[in-house]
Amino acid sequence: MASSTKSFLSSIIFLLLLLLLQFHSSAGQTRRKGVYWFSGSEFPVANINSALFTHIFCAFADLNTNTNQVTISSSNAAKFSTFTQTVRQKNPNVKTMLSIGGGSSNPTNFASMASQPNSRKSFVDSSITLARNNGFDGLDLDWEYPSTPTEMNSFGTLLTEWRAAVVKESVSSGKPRLLLSAAVFRSSNYYGTPLPVSSISNSLDWINVMSYDFYGPGWSASSTAPPAALFGSGGQVNGNAGIREWIQSGMPANKIAIGFPFYGWAWRLVDQNKNGFYAPANGAATGAGISGGAISYRDIKTFIAANRVTPVYNATVVSNYVYSGTTWIGYDDKQSIAAKVSYANANGLWGYFGWQIAADDDSSTLSRTASTT
Ligand SMILES: *[C@@H]1O[C@H](CO)[C@@H](O)[C@H](O)[C@H]1NC(C)=O
């Protein structure tokens, strides 16, 4: 073989190898692994197995409605100020996000703050100071939910100003820019009102899509249903439909985290012999570990052991359920979590997040399943 042919062939082989390597590294890119820690759970921060995560959200800082500043309550101050340092002990690379608001805070206060330039500035500036003073890597806004066209507009403006401010602060402090995320509705369309997707995608590093609480005994009392199905048919609410809507309206897939619940919803069956999805029900069940119909995965495991029952996994919709007597619980067990993480991987999503760490069991079964899928 002529030496020029040889060198030509070896260059080709070299190029192919390079391509293979590149393909391998992009295909094997680790998706981000997020979880919320909620101070109200009383779960010790030191017990978070942070090696199973890349991002941990510390929930929640509050909005002061008089000053429009973000504050940390005095009861949370000590835990929040050492949060990052504590979770870094088991994972020096984990990123921490200070999460603001939450489902039990009043959305009207966020709407009011976001409606005026001065109050937006109070929010933005105070949030940055709080994040820096407490050692967080970023900030997460959990306003549930901006709902009118005016509020959507304010939400977009707030995010744009927030991003500009963290960029500016990074230049002046010489520190890496604070990361920005938000927990958002399951779809980019809030019951007919579109979210400001271009401001969201230009301003935030990613969004936490709350792909759960589709059905529950408090608001769909008369029949059981998968509370956080990934897929659905016949008009059933499901996670995939919402994520498709986010992507179709312009949100890059790699800025979307799919959320899953570390808890289930418990209904009371009307007839214990009718016990599948969409079985007749009569509101929330009561019993050990059930509070307002909600039950943590930890307590579902206890329910399963105490009643010697076997959970059902439905791979078509991606949901588990388990029942005993007239108590019926829809939830995500290992199979559902694994299927959702595979979905995140296959669709090139940013990753996933779980709500919330205290509800996982003592062996971190769900967190571990997600982390190793
Ligand atoms: C899964 O749930 C769907 C929706 O209720 C149902 O149509 C389907 O038959 C179930 N699959 C299995 C294997 O039970």
PDBQT file of the ligand as one rigid body, heavy atoms in Angstrom, charges set to zero:
ROOT
HETATM    1  C1  LIG A 401     -53.460   1.472  32.012  1.00  0.00    +0.000 C 
HETATM    2  O1  LIG A 401     -54.352   2.531  32.226  1.00  0.00    +0.000 OA
HETATM    3  C2  LIG A 401     -55.106   2.890  31.093  1.00  0.00    +0.000 C 
HETATM    4  C3  LIG A 401     -55.911   4.126  31.462  1.00  0.00    +0.000 C 
HETATM    5  O2  LIG A 401     -56.826   3.826  32.474  1.00  0.00    +0.000 OA
HETATM    6  C4  LIG A 401     -55.973   1.725  30.650  1.00  0.00    +0.000 C 
HETATM    7  O3  LIG A 401     -56.668   2.057  29.481  1.00  0.00    +0.000 OA
HETATM    8  C5  LIG A 401     -55.088   0.508  30.409  1.00  0.00    +0.000 C 
HETATM    9  O4  LIG A 401     -55.888  -0.613  30.154  1.00  0.00    +0.000 OA
HETATM   10  C6  LIG A 401     -54.205   0.228  31.614  1.00  0.00    +0.000 C 
HETATM   11  N1  LIG A 401     -53.262  -0.821  31.283  1.00  0.00    +0.000 N 
HETATM   12  C7  LIG A 401     -53.177  -1.932  31.986  1.00  0.00    +0.000 C 
HETATM   13  C8  LIG A 401     -52.138  -2.912  31.540  1.00  0.00    +0.000 C 
HETATM   14  O5  LIG A 401     -53.880  -2.148  32.956  1.00  0.00    +0.000 OA
ENDROOT
TORSDOF 0
